Amino acid sequence: MELALYLTILLLAIMGTPIYAIMILFSSVAFFFADINISAIAVEVYKMAAAPTLLTIPLFTFAGYLMAESKSPQRLLRLAQASLGWLPGGVAIASLVLCAFFTAFTGASGVTIIALGGLLYPMLMKENYDEDFTLGIITTSGSLGLLFPPSLPIILYGIVARVDIDQLFLAGIIPGILLIVVLSGYSIYKGSMKTRGSFNLQELTLAMKEARYEIPLPFIIIGGIYSGIVTPTEASAICAFYVLFIECVLYRDIDFFKDVPGIIKKCMSLVGAILLILCCALAMTNYLVDEEIPLRLLEMMKELIHNKYVFLLFLNIFLLAVGSVMDIFSAIIVVVPLILPIAEEFGIHPVHLAIIFLTNLEIGYITPPVGINLFISSFRFNKSVLHLYKVAVPYLILMIGALIAITYIPWLSLVWIK
């Protein structure tokens, strides 16, 4: 009977049943046959719901969606072009920076590819970049800003792993910049023979004037948090109000009564999905902890692996596989509690582990067979997924190279951590 139920759940998963439903079905069957008191789950759910930092998820998401639906992408793209367009590969580098900025606010939800793809694709093609390069850079950039504040996965990781979110925000800055630098190097290589304009101070001044209200946004958030003036939760509220004010009142790109309700509906659909996955995955995680699965994994790892660096190698292989088949929010909730005690046993700093984890999952978005960015780009640009597999390969190799540096040079993540 028990085996038949598990096989049924597996069949439902193969048929495409939503991940939250699979997790709750698995948990229900597991708890029933294990005869475990499930009242502890309610306590854990309450603790999670009571966490103040949970409020940052809908607020930062709302700010990101407001910007994506306004003319902010055009203004910031003009600013990025004026600042970087004169460099070899400058237009591509500007695209990377702009996508990273938007992904940091919207999460790796596909919004970046959908909102910016229509702007970046013709611009890069106009600069004589080949189509494969253009598709590859836009697809990769859809998850590029996950290591920068106020990234939703960073916040969720901090909540699940009980790691200081302020420290995680700091820890992701250098690794995030490293990823952009690596991809920028490739863009310079591909763009070294392309025509490019000269630096135009007047255009830069006009672009800065046009984007004058967006420019202070990162400084308000990061400066407010690390000066101690506001907490991350308060910063998210300030950010949401500030973006709403500039888009509806100062720029007037968005009508408060006509447009904002629809934007709220779209962004809260994402937030609702995250919270639903969070609750359902929590039941599954509690079962795994009650059955001491992490301890059993730890004992097995001790028998097979005796070296910290070998463990990190296997961890990366495992997480790349997880990232290619599971969305980042589900992976954080399900996988993090399993690997935390094992990583601690091997002496890996919890903040360093977080950055390794998030970098792997970021790469997972362009990893075949089911990297979500590949499918979103396939839909957005009307290209076959197999073609997207091919164009993503150079970027996948480059990002894995950066991942190796992030993994084996802890300083990159921990330089700001006391």
C-alpha positions as CSV (number, residue, x, y, z in Angstrom):
1,M,0.0,0.0,0.0
2,E,2.7,2.5,1.0
3,L,4.9,1.7,-2.0
4,A,1.8,2.0,-4.3
5,L,1.1,5.5,-2.9
6,Y,4.7,6.6,-3.4
7,L,4.7,5.3,-7.0
8,T,1.5,7.2,-7.6
9,I,3.1,10.4,-6.3
10,L,6.1,9.8,-8.6
11,L,3.8,9.3,-11.6
12,L,2.0,12.5,-10.8
13,A,5.3,14.3,-10.6
14,I,6.3,13.0,-14.0
15,M,2.9,14.1,-15.4
16,G,3.7,17.7,-14.4
17,T,1.7,18.0,-11.2
18,P,2.8,21.3,-9.4
19,I,5.7,20.9,-7.0
20,Y,3.8,22.1,-4.0
21,A,1.2,19.4,-4.4
22,I,3.8,16.7,-4.8
23,M,5.6,17.8,-1.6
24,I,2.4,17.9,0.5
25,L,1.2,14.5,-0.9
26,F,4.6,13.0,-0.1
27,S,4.6,14.5,3.4
28,S,1.1,13.3,4.1
29,V,1.9,9.7,3.1
30,A,5.2,9.7,4.9
31,F,3.8,11.1,8.2
32,F,0.9,8.7,8.1
33,F,3.0,5.5,7.7
34,A,5.7,6.8,10.1
35,D,3.1,7.4,12.8
36,I,4.8,10.8,13.6
37,N,2.9,13.6,15.5
38,I,2.5,16.3,13.0
39,S,1.6,19.1,15.5
40,A,5.3,20.2,15.4
41,I,4.7,21.3,11.8
42,A,2.1,23.8,12.8
43,V,4.6,25.3,15.3
44,E,7.3,25.6,12.6
45,V,4.8,27.2,10.2
46,Y,3.9,29.7,12.8
47,K,7.5,30.5,13.5
48,M,8.1,31.0,9.8
49,A,5.0,33.2,9.4
50,A,6.0,35.3,12.4
51,A,9.4,36.1,11.0
52,P,9.5,39.9,10.2
53,T,11.8,39.3,7.2
54,L,9.1,37.4,5.5
55,L,7.4,40.7,4.8
56,T,10.3,41.8,2.6
57,I,9.4,39.3,-0.1
58,P,6.1,40.8,-1.2
59,L,7.3,44.4,-0.8
60,F,10.5,44.0,-2.8
61,T,8.7,42.0,-5.4
62,F,6.0,44.7,-5.7
63,A,8.8,47.3,-6.3
64,G,10.4,45.2,-9.0
65,Y,7.2,44.6,-10.8
66,L,6.3,48.3,-10.8
67,M,9.6,49.1,-12.4
68,A,9.3,46.4,-15.0
69,E,5.8,47.6,-16.0
70,S,6.9,51.3,-16.2
71,K,9.4,53.0,-18.5
72,S,12.2,52.4,-16.0
73,P,13.8,49.7,-18.3
74,Q,14.1,52.2,-21.2
75,R,15.5,54.9,-18.9
76,L,18.0,52.6,-17.3
77,L,19.0,51.1,-20.6
78,R,19.8,54.6,-21.9
79,L,21.9,55.3,-18.8
80,A,23.7,52.0,-19.2
81,Q,24.4,52.6,-22.9
82,A,25.7,56.1,-22.2
83,S,27.9,54.9,-19.4
84,L,29.3,51.7,-21.0
85,G,28.4,51.7,-24.7
86,W,31.7,53.2,-25.8
87,L,33.6,50.2,-24.5
88,P,34.4,47.1,-26.6
89,G,31.3,45.0,-26.1
90,G,29.8,47.9,-24.2
91,V,26.2,47.4,-25.3
92,A,26.4,43.8,-24.2
93,I,27.9,44.8,-20.9
94,A,25.2,47.4,-20.4
95,S,22.7,44.6,-21.0
96,L,24.3,42.5,-18.3
97,V,24.3,45.2,-15.7
98,L,20.7,46.3,-16.4
99,C,19.4,42.7,-16.3
100,A,21.3,42.1,-13.0
101,F,19.6,45.2,-11.5
102,F,16.1,44.1,-12.5
103,T,16.6,40.4,-11.4
104,A,17.8,41.6,-8.0
105,F,14.4,43.2,-7.5
106,T,12.1,40.7,-9.2
107,G,13.9,37.4,-8.4
108,A,14.6,34.8,-11.1
109,S,10.9,34.8,-12.1
110,G,11.3,35.3,-15.8
111,V,10.3,39.0,-15.5
112,T,13.7,40.2,-16.6
113,I,13.6,38.2,-19.9
114,I,10.0,39.1,-20.6
115,A,10.3,42.8,-19.7
116,L,13.8,43.5,-21.2
117,G,14.1,40.9,-23.9
118,G,12.1,43.1,-26.4
119,L,14.4,46.0,-25.8
120,L,17.7,44.2,-25.7
121,Y,17.3,41.8,-28.6
122,P,16.9,44.4,-31.4
123,M,19.5,46.6,-29.8
124,L,22.2,43.9,-29.7
125,M,21.3,42.7,-33.2
126,K,21.6,46.3,-34.4
127,E,25.1,46.4,-33.0
128,N,25.9,43.4,-35.3
129,Y,26.1,40.7,-32.7
130,D,25.1,37.3,-34.0
131,E,21.8,35.9,-33.0
132,D,23.2,33.1,-30.9
133,F,25.3,35.5,-28.8
134,T,22.2,37.7,-28.3
135,L,19.9,34.9,-27.3
136,G,22.6,33.5,-25.0
137,I,23.3,36.7,-23.1
138,I,19.6,37.6,-22.6
139,T,18.8,34.1,-21.4
140,T,21.8,34.0,-19.0
141,S,21.0,37.5,-17.7
142,G,17.6,36.5,-16.6
143,S,19.0,35.1,-13.4
144,L,22.2,37.2,-13.1
145,G,21.3,39.4,-10.2
146,L,20.4,36.8,-7.7
147,L,23.4,37.5,-5.5
148,F,22.7,41.2,-5.2
149,P,20.4,42.8,-2.6
150,P,17.5,42.8,-2.3
151,S,17.3,39.4,-4.0
152,L,14.3,37.3,-2.9
153,P,16.3,34.0,-2.9
154,I,18.8,35.5,-0.5
155,I,16.0,36.6,1.8
156,L,14.3,33.2,1.7
157,Y,17.6,31.4,2.2
158,G,18.3,33.5,5.3
159,I,14.8,32.7,6.7
160,V,15.2,28.9,6.1
161,A,18.8,28.6,7.2
162,R,18.5,31.1,10.0
163,V,21.5,33.1,8.7
164,D,21.7,36.9,9.1
165,I,20.2,38.4,5.9
166,D,22.3,41.5,6.3
167,Q,25.4,39.4,6.1
168,L,24.1,37.5,3.1
169,F,23.4,40.8,1.2
170,L,27.1,41.8,1.8
171,A,28.5,38.3,1.0
172,G,26.8,38.2,-2.5
173,I,28.2,41.5,-3.8
174,I,31.7,40.4,-4.8
175,P,30.7,37.0,-6.2
176,G,27.9,38.7,-8.1
177,I,30.3,41.2,-9.6
178,L,32.6,38.4,-10.5
179,L,29.9,36.7,-12.5
180,I,29.2,40.0,-14.4
181,V,33.0,40.5,-15.0
182,V,33.4,37.0,-16.4
183,L,30.5,37.4,-18.8
184,S,31.6,41.0,-19.6
185,G,35.0,39.6,-20.6
186,Y,33.3,37.3,-23.0
187,S,31.2,40.2,-24.3
188,I,34.4,42.2,-24.9
189,Y,35.9,39.3,-26.8
190,K,32.8,39.0,-29.0
191,G,32.4,42.7,-29.3
192,S,36.0,43.7,-30.0
193,M,35.5,43.8,-33.7
194,K,32.0,45.5,-33.5
195,T,31.5,49.2,-34.2
196,R,31.0,51.3,-31.2
197,G,30.4,54.9,-30.5
198,S,32.6,57.4,-28.6
199,F,31.9,58.5,-25.1
200,N,29.4,61.3,-25.1
201,L,29.3,63.3,-21.9
202,Q,26.2,65.2,-23.0
203,E,24.3,62.0,-23.6
204,L,25.4,60.6,-20.2
205,T,24.2,63.8,-18.5
206,L,20.8,63.6,-20.2
207,A,20.5,59.9,-19.4
208,M,21.3,60.6,-15.7
209,K,18.8,63.4,-15.6
210,E,16.1,61.1,-17.1
211,A,16.8,58.3,-14.6
212,R,17.4,60.7,-11.7
213,Y,14.8,59.1,-9.5
214,E,15.9,55.4,-10.1
215,I,19.6,56.1,-9.5
216,P,19.3,56.7,-5.7
217,L,17.3,53.4,-5.2
218,P,20.2,51.0,-4.5
219,F,21.8,53.6,-2.2
220,I,18.6,54.0,-0.3
221,I,18.2,50.3,0.3
222,I,21.9,49.2,0.9
223,G,22.9,52.5,2.6
224,G,19.8,52.4,4.9
225,I,20.4,48.8,6.0
226,Y,24.1,49.0,6.6
227,S,24.1,52.4,8.2
228,G,21.8,50.9,10.8
229,I,19.0,53.4,10.1
230,V,16.5,50.8,8.9
231,T,16.1,47.0,9.1
232,P,15.7,45.0,5.9
233,T,11.9,44.8,6.5
234,E,11.7,48.6,6.9
235,A,13.9,49.1,3.8
236,S,11.6,46.9,1.7
237,A,8.6,49.1,2.8
238,I,10.5,52.3,2.0
239,C,11.6,50.8,-1.4
240,A,8.0,49.8,-2.3
241,F,6.6,53.2,-1.4
242,Y,9.4,55.1,-3.1
243,V,9.0,53.2,-6.4
244,L,5.3,53.6,-6.3
245,F,5.6,57.3,-5.7
246,I,8.2,58.0,-8.5
247,E,6.3,55.8,-11.1
248,C,2.8,57.1,-10.3
249,V,3.5,60.7,-9.3
250,L,6.9,61.9,-10.6
251,Y,7.2,60.0,-13.9
252,R,3.5,59.2,-14.2
253,D,4.3,56.0,-16.2
254,I,1.7,54.1,-14.2
255,D,-1.9,55.1,-13.3
256,F,-2.5,54.4,-9.7
257,F,-6.1,53.4,-10.2
258,K,-6.0,51.7,-13.6
259,D,-2.6,49.9,-13.6
260,V,-1.5,49.3,-10.0
261,P,-4.2,46.7,-9.2
262,G,-3.2,44.6,-12.1
263,I,0.5,44.8,-11.2
264,I,-0.4,43.8,-7.6
265,K,-2.3,40.8,-8.9
266,K,0.6,39.7,-11.1
267,C,3.4,40.1,-8.5
268,M,1.3,38.6,-5.7
269,S,0.7,35.5,-7.8
270,L,4.5,35.0,-7.6
271,V,4.6,35.8,-3.9
272,G,1.7,33.5,-3.2
273,A,3.4,30.7,-5.1
274,I,6.6,31.2,-3.0
275,L,4.6,31.1,0.2
276,L,2.6,28.1,-0.8
277,I,5.8,26.2,-1.7
278,L,7.3,27.3,1.6
279,C,4.4,25.9,3.6
280,C,4.2,22.6,1.7
281,A,8.0,22.1,1.6
282,L,8.2,22.8,5.4
283,A,6.1,19.6,6.0
284,M,8.4,17.6,3.8
285,T,11.5,19.1,5.5
286,N,10.2,18.3,9.0
287,Y,9.6,14.7,8.0
288,L,13.2,14.4,6.7
289,V,14.5,15.9,9.9
290,D,12.4,13.7,12.1
291,E,13.6,10.6,10.3
292,E,17.2,11.9,10.7
293,I,17.9,11.8,7.0
294,P,20.5,14.6,7.3
295,L,22.4,12.6,9.9
296,R,22.3,9.5,7.8
297,L,23.6,11.5,4.8
298,L,26.3,12.9,7.0
299,E,27.4,9.4,8.1
300,M,27.5,8.2,4.5
301,M,29.4,11.3,3.4
302,K,32.0,10.7,6.1
303,E,32.6,7.2,4.8
304,L,33.0,8.3,1.2
305,I,34.6,11.7,1.5
306,H,37.3,12.7,4.0
307,N,38.4,16.0,2.4
308,K,36.6,19.4,2.6
309,Y,37.5,20.3,-1.0
310,V,36.3,17.0,-2.4
311,F,33.1,17.5,-0.6
312,L,32.7,21.0,-2.1
313,L,33.2,19.4,-5.6
314,F,30.5,16.9,-5.0
315,L,28.2,19.5,-3.5
316,N,28.5,21.6,-6.6
317,I,27.7,18.7,-8.9
318,F,24.7,17.9,-6.7
319,L,23.4,21.5,-6.6
320,L,23.9,22.0,-10.3
321,A,21.7,18.9,-10.9
322,V,19.1,20.2,-8.4
323,G,19.1,23.6,-10.0
324,S,18.4,22.1,-13.4
325,V,15.3,20.3,-12.3
326,M,13.8,22.3,-9.4
327,D,12.9,26.0,-9.0
328,I,15.1,27.9,-6.7
329,F,12.5,28.6,-4.0
330,S,11.6,24.9,-3.7
331,A,15.3,23.9,-3.7
332,I,16.1,26.4,-0.8
333,I,13.3,25.0,1.4
334,V,13.9,21.3,0.7
335,V,17.6,21.0,0.2
336,V,19.1,23.6,2.5
337,P,18.1,21.8,5.8
338,L,19.7,18.6,4.4
339,I,23.1,20.1,3.5
340,L,23.5,22.5,6.4
341,P,24.7,19.9,9.0
342,I,26.9,18.2,6.5
343,A,28.6,21.4,5.5
344,E,29.0,22.4,9.1
345,E,30.8,19.1,9.8
346,F,33.3,19.9,7.0
347,G,33.9,23.4,8.5
348,I,32.3,25.4,5.8
349,H,31.1,28.9,6.9
350,P,27.3,29.1,6.7
351,V,27.5,32.4,4.7
352,H,30.0,30.9,2.3
353,L,27.7,27.9,1.9
354,A,24.8,30.2,1.1
355,I,26.7,31.9,-1.7
356,I,27.8,28.6,-3.2
357,F,24.2,27.3,-3.0
358,L,22.7,30.4,-4.6
359,T,25.4,30.6,-7.4
360,N,24.7,26.9,-8.3
361,L,20.9,27.5,-8.4
362,E,21.5,30.7,-10.5
363,I,23.5,28.6,-13.0
364,G,20.7,26.0,-12.9
365,Y,18.4,28.4,-14.6
366,I,20.4,27.9,-17.9
367,T,21.3,24.2,-17.3
368,P,19.6,21.7,-19.6
369,P,17.3,19.8,-19.6
370,V,14.8,22.0,-17.7
371,G,16.6,25.2,-16.8
372,I,13.6,27.6,-16.6
373,N,15.3,30.5,-18.4
374,L,15.8,28.3,-21.5
375,F,12.0,27.7,-21.7
376,I,11.1,31.4,-21.1
377,S,13.5,32.5,-23.8
378,S,12.2,29.9,-26.1
379,F,8.7,31.3,-25.6
380,R,9.7,34.9,-25.7
381,F,11.8,34.7,-28.9
382,N,9.9,31.9,-30.6
383,K,13.0,29.6,-30.8
384,S,13.3,25.9,-30.1
385,V,14.4,24.8,-26.7
386,L,17.1,22.7,-28.3
387,H,18.5,25.8,-30.0
388,L,18.6,27.6,-26.6
389,Y,20.5,24.6,-25.1
390,K,23.2,25.1,-27.7
391,V,23.5,28.9,-27.3
392,A,23.6,28.6,-23.5
393,V,26.7,26.3,-23.5
394,P,29.4,29.1,-23.6
395,Y,27.7,31.0,-20.8
396,L,27.3,27.8,-18.8
397,I,31.0,27.0,-19.0
398,L,31.9,30.6,-18.1
399,M,29.6,30.7,-15.0
400,I,30.9,27.3,-13.8
401,G,34.4,28.7,-14.0
402,A,33.3,31.6,-11.8
403,L,31.5,29.1,-9.5
404,I,34.8,27.2,-9.0
405,A,36.5,30.5,-7.9
406,I,33.6,31.3,-5.6
407,T,33.7,27.8,-4.1
408,Y,37.4,27.5,-3.4
409,I,38.2,31.1,-2.6
410,P,36.0,31.8,0.5
411,W,37.4,35.3,0.8
412,L,35.2,36.4,-2.1
413,S,32.1,35.7,0.1
414,L,33.5,36.4,3.5
415,V,35.6,39.6,3.1
416,W,32.9,41.8,4.5
417,I,31.9,39.3,7.2
418,K,33.3,39.8,10.7
